[in-house]
Every structure is written in structure tokens, then in C-alpha cells.
Amino acid sequence: MFGHFGWQEILLILLIVIILFGASRIPSIMKAMGKGVKEFKKGIDSEDNEEIEDTKEKKDK
């Protein structure tokens, strides 16, 4: 839809983030985002496993 970002656009986005949050807070924000993504993936995997187990139980009956 929007195509690929060039290095100028990425640089502009990074500058805006630094202005909004400050350079010292960026590592903690990235760490929190990483934890969130990890928990999200973990939840998706466990949800998929539950659906597979439910399907197997229904077939066994």
C-alpha cells in the first residue's frame, strides 16, 4: 500500500521518537515492546495447542 520506507523516512521517524521520548528512555521502551511481542507469541502458541487438543478429544469420542 505505502511501498517501502527509504532511509530518509526511517531517519525522520527515529528523530521524532527521540524528540518525543528522549534518548535515555528508548532502550526501556524497546525492552517492553520485546516482552510484549514475546508474550503475544506465547499466547498464540498456547491457544493453537488448546484448539488442537480440543479437536483430538472430539475425534476420540
N, CA, C and O atoms as a GROMACS GRO file, in nm:
protein
  244
    1MET      N    1   0.082  -0.119   0.000
    1MET     CA    2   0.000   0.000   0.000
    1MET      C    3   0.087   0.126   0.000
    1MET      O    4   0.071   0.214  -0.085
    2PHE      N    5   0.178   0.135   0.094
    2PHE     CA    6   0.263   0.252   0.104
    2PHE      C    7   0.400   0.231   0.042
    2PHE      O    8   0.477   0.327   0.031
    3GLY      N    9   0.432   0.111   0.001
    3GLY     CA   10   0.563   0.084  -0.056
    3GLY      C   11   0.667   0.066   0.054
    3GLY      O   12   0.632   0.048   0.171
    4HIS      N   13   0.791   0.070   0.016
    4HIS     CA   14   0.900   0.051   0.112
    4HIS      C   15   0.948   0.185   0.165
    4HIS      O   16   0.949   0.286   0.094
    5PHE      N   17   0.986   0.184   0.291
    5PHE     CA   18   1.042   0.305   0.350
    5PHE      C   19   1.187   0.321   0.308
    5PHE      O   20   1.263   0.224   0.306
    6GLY      N   21   1.225   0.440   0.275
    6GLY     CA   22   1.364   0.469   0.244
    6GLY      C   23   1.436   0.507   0.372
    6GLY      O   24   1.375   0.517   0.478
    7TRP      N   25   1.568   0.528   0.361
    7TRP     CA   26   1.644   0.560   0.481
    7TRP      C   27   1.608   0.697   0.535
    7TRP      O   28   1.623   0.721   0.655
    8GLN      N   29   1.561   0.788   0.449
    8GLN     CA   30   1.523   0.921   0.496
    8GLN      C   31   1.398   0.914   0.583
    8GLN      O   32   1.390   0.982   0.686
    9GLU      N   33   1.302   0.833   0.543
    9GLU     CA   34   1.179   0.820   0.622
    9GLU      C   35   1.207   0.755   0.756
    9GLU      O   36   1.154   0.798   0.858
   10ILE      N   37   1.291   0.651   0.756
   10ILE     CA   38   1.326   0.584   0.881
   10ILE      C   39   1.400   0.678   0.974
   10ILE      O   40   1.375   0.680   1.095
   11LEU      N   41   1.491   0.757   0.920
   11LEU     CA   42   1.564   0.855   0.999
   11LEU      C   43   1.470   0.959   1.058
   11LEU      O   44   1.486   0.997   1.175
   12LEU      N   45   1.375   1.005   0.982
   12LEU     CA   46   1.277   1.102   1.031
   12LEU      C   47   1.194   1.043   1.145
   12LEU      O   48   1.169   1.110   1.245
   13ILE      N   49   1.150   0.920   1.129
   13ILE     CA   50   1.072   0.854   1.234
   13ILE      C   51   1.155   0.839   1.361
   13ILE      O   52   1.105   0.865   1.471
   14LEU      N   53   1.282   0.799   1.348
   14LEU     CA   54   1.369   0.786   1.465
   14LEU      C   55   1.391   0.920   1.535
   14LEU      O   56   1.392   0.926   1.658
   15LEU      N   57   1.408   1.026   1.458
   15LEU     CA   58   1.424   1.159   1.518
   15LEU      C   59   1.300   1.202   1.595
   15LEU      O   60   1.310   1.259   1.704
   16ILE      N   61   1.184   1.175   1.540
   16ILE     CA   62   1.059   1.209   1.609
   16ILE      C   63   1.046   1.129   1.739
   16ILE      O   64   1.005   1.184   1.841
   17VAL      N   65   1.081   1.001   1.735
   17VAL     CA   66   1.075   0.918   1.856
   17VAL      C   67   1.171   0.971   1.962
   17VAL      O   68   1.136   0.978   2.080
   18ILE      N   69   1.291   1.008   1.922
   18ILE     CA   70   1.388   1.062   2.017
   18ILE      C   71   1.338   1.193   2.078
   18ILE      O   72   1.355   1.216   2.197
   19ILE      N   73   1.278   1.277   1.996
   19ILE     CA   74   1.225   1.404   2.047
   19ILE      C   75   1.110   1.379   2.146
   19ILE      O   76   1.102   1.445   2.250
   20LEU      N   77   1.022   1.285   2.114
   20LEU     CA   78   0.906   1.260   2.200
   20LEU      C   79   0.944   1.193   2.331
   20LEU      O   80   0.894   1.232   2.437
   21PHE      N   81   1.030   1.092   2.326
   21PHE     CA   82   1.057   1.011   2.444
   21PHE      C   83   1.192   1.040   2.508
   21PHE      O   84   1.211   1.007   2.626
   22GLY      N   85   1.284   1.097   2.438
   22GLY     CA   86   1.418   1.118   2.490
   22GLY      C   87   1.504   0.995   2.466
   22GLY      O   88   1.455   0.882   2.468
   23ALA      N   89   1.632   1.019   2.444
   23ALA     CA   90   1.722   0.909   2.409
   23ALA      C   91   1.740   0.810   2.523
   23ALA      O   92   1.764   0.692   2.498
   24SER      N   93   1.729   0.853   2.646
   24SER     CA   94   1.752   0.763   2.759
   24SER      C   95   1.638   0.664   2.780
   24SER      O   96   1.660   0.558   2.840
   25ARG      N   97   1.517   0.694   2.733
   25ARG     CA   98   1.402   0.605   2.754
   25ARG      C   99   1.384   0.504   2.642
   25ARG      O  100   1.309   0.408   2.658
   26ILE      N  101   1.451   0.523   2.529
   26ILE     CA  102   1.430   0.435   2.415
   26ILE      C  103   1.465   0.289   2.446
   26ILE      O  104   1.388   0.201   2.408
   27PRO      N  105   1.579   0.257   2.512
   27PRO     CA  106   1.607   0.116   2.541
   27PRO      C  107   1.500   0.049   2.628
   27PRO      O  108   1.467  -0.067   2.607
   28SER      N  109   1.447   0.121   2.726
   28SER     CA  110   1.344   0.062   2.810
   28SER      C  111   1.214   0.041   2.733
   28SER      O  112   1.142  -0.056   2.757
   29ILE      N  113   1.184   0.132   2.642
   29ILE     CA  114   1.064   0.116   2.558
   29ILE      C  115   1.078  -0.005   2.467
   29ILE      O  116   0.984  -0.083   2.452
   30MET      N  117   1.195  -0.021   2.406
   30MET     CA  118   1.219  -0.135   2.317
   30MET      C  119   1.215  -0.267   2.395
   30MET      O  120   1.165  -0.368   2.344
   31LYS      N  121   1.267  -0.266   2.517
   31LYS     CA  122   1.264  -0.386   2.600
   31LYS      C  123   1.119  -0.425   2.632
   31LYS      O  124   1.083  -0.542   2.626
   32ALA      N  125   1.038  -0.326   2.666
   32ALA     CA  126   0.898  -0.352   2.696
   32ALA      C  127   0.824  -0.403   2.573
   32ALA      O  128   0.740  -0.493   2.583
   33MET      N  129   0.854  -0.346   2.457
   33MET     CA  130   0.790  -0.393   2.333
   33MET      C  131   0.831  -0.536   2.302
   33MET      O  132   0.748  -0.616   2.258
   34GLY      N  133   0.958  -0.570   2.324
   34GLY     CA  134   1.005  -0.706   2.302
   34GLY      C  135   0.935  -0.806   2.391
   34GLY      O  136   0.897  -0.914   2.347
   35LYS      N  137   0.919  -0.769   2.518
   35LYS     CA  138   0.847  -0.857   2.611
   35LYS      C  139   0.702  -0.875   2.569
   35LYS      O  140   0.646  -0.984   2.579
   36GLY      N  141   0.641  -0.766   2.522
   36GLY     CA  142   0.502  -0.774   2.477
   36GLY      C  143   0.486  -0.867   2.358
   36GLY      O  144   0.392  -0.946   2.353
   37VAL      N  145   0.577  -0.856   2.262
   37VAL     CA  146   0.570  -0.943   2.144
   37VAL      C  147   0.593  -1.089   2.184
   37VAL      O  148   0.526  -1.179   2.133
   38LYS      N  149   0.686  -1.111   2.276
   38LYS     CA  150   0.715  -1.247   2.323
   38LYS      C  151   0.591  -1.308   2.391
   38LYS      O  152   0.557  -1.423   2.365
   39GLU      N  153   0.525  -1.230   2.476
   39GLU     CA  154   0.404  -1.279   2.543
   39GLU      C  155   0.291  -1.303   2.443
   39GLU      O  156   0.215  -1.398   2.457
   40PHE      N  157   0.281  -1.217   2.343
   40PHE     CA  158   0.179  -1.233   2.241
   40PHE      C  159   0.198  -1.364   2.165
   40PHE      O  160   0.103  -1.440   2.146
   41LYS      N  161   0.322  -1.390   2.123
   41LYS     CA  162   0.352  -1.514   2.051
   41LYS      C  163   0.326  -1.636   2.140
   41LYS      O  164   0.274  -1.737   2.093
   42LYS      N  165   0.362  -1.625   2.267
   42LYS     CA  166   0.340  -1.734   2.361
   42LYS      C  167   0.190  -1.762   2.375
   42LYS      O  168   0.148  -1.878   2.380
   43GLY      N  169   0.110  -1.657   2.381
   43GLY     CA  170  -0.035  -1.673   2.391
   43GLY      C  171  -0.094  -1.735   2.266
   43GLY      O  172  -0.183  -1.819   2.275
   44ILE      N  173  -0.046  -1.695   2.151
   44ILE     CA  174  -0.094  -1.751   2.024
   44ILE      C  175  -0.062  -1.899   2.017
   44ILE      O  176  -0.147  -1.979   1.978
   45ASP      N  177   0.061  -1.937   2.056
   45ASP     CA  178   0.101  -2.078   2.052
   45ASP      C  179   0.017  -2.162   2.147
   45ASP      O  180  -0.026  -2.271   2.111
   46SER      N  181  -0.006  -2.113   2.268
   46SER     CA  182  -0.084  -2.191   2.364
   46SER      C  183  -0.229  -2.203   2.319
   46SER      O  184  -0.292  -2.306   2.341
   47GLU      N  185  -0.281  -2.098   2.256
   47GLU     CA  186  -0.418  -2.102   2.206
   47GLU      C  187  -0.430  -2.205   2.093
   47GLU      O  188  -0.528  -2.278   2.087
   48ASP      N  189  -0.330  -2.210   2.005
   48ASP     CA  190  -0.331  -2.308   1.897
   48ASP      C  191  -0.324  -2.450   1.951
   48ASP      O  192  -0.393  -2.539   1.903
   49ASN      N  193  -0.240  -2.470   2.053
   49ASN     CA  194  -0.227  -2.603   2.112
   49ASN      C  195  -0.358  -2.646   2.178
   49ASN      O  196  -0.394  -2.764   2.169
   50GLU      N  197  -0.429  -2.555   2.243
   50GLU     CA  198  -0.557  -2.589   2.304
   50GLU      C  199  -0.658  -2.629   2.198
   50GLU      O  200  -0.735  -2.724   2.219
   51GLU      N  201  -0.661  -2.559   2.086
   51GLU     CA  202  -0.754  -2.593   1.980
   51GLU      C  203  -0.723  -2.731   1.922
   51GLU      O  204  -0.815  -2.807   1.892
   52ILE      N  205  -0.597  -2.764   1.906
   52ILE     CA  206  -0.558  -2.895   1.854
   52ILE      C  207  -0.600  -3.004   1.951
   52ILE      O  208  -0.652  -3.108   1.909
   53GLU      N  209  -0.578  -2.983   2.082
   53GLU     CA  210  -0.617  -3.081   2.182
   53GLU      C  211  -0.768  -3.100   2.185
   53GLU      O  212  -0.816  -3.212   2.197
   54ASP      N  213  -0.845  -2.990   2.174
   54ASP     CA  214  -0.990  -2.999   2.172
   54ASP      C  215  -1.038  -3.078   2.052
   54ASP      O  216  -1.131  -3.158   2.063
   55THR      N  217  -0.976  -3.057   1.936
   55THR     CA  218  -1.013  -3.128   1.816
   55THR      C  219  -0.984  -3.277   1.829
   55THR      O  220  -1.064  -3.360   1.785
   56LYS      N  221  -0.870  -3.312   1.890
   56LYS     CA  222  -0.835  -3.453   1.911
   56LYS      C  223  -0.934  -3.519   2.007
   56LYS      O  224  -0.973  -3.634   1.985
   57GLU      N  225  -0.975  -3.448   2.113
   57GLU     CA  226  -1.070  -3.504   2.210
   57GLU      C  227  -1.205  -3.529   2.144
   57GLU      O  228  -1.269  -3.631   2.173
   58LYS      N  229  -1.249  -3.439   2.058
   58LYS     CA  230  -1.378  -3.456   1.991
   58LYS      C  231  -1.374  -3.574   1.895
   58LYS      O  232  -1.474  -3.644   1.880
   59LYS      N  233  -1.259  -3.599   1.830
   59LYS     CA  234  -1.247  -3.712   1.738
   59LYS      C  235  -1.246  -3.844   1.815
   59LYS      O  236  -1.297  -3.944   1.766
   60ASP      N  237  -1.187  -3.844   1.937
   60ASP     CA  238  -1.180  -3.965   2.017
   60ASP      C  239  -1.316  -4.009   2.070
   60ASP      O  240  -1.334  -4.127   2.100
   61LYS      N  241  -1.409  -3.918   2.083
   61LYS     CA  242  -1.542  -3.951   2.141
   61LYS      C  243  -1.630  -4.021   2.045
   61LYS      O  244  -1.743  -4.055   2.079
   0.00000   0.00000   0.00000
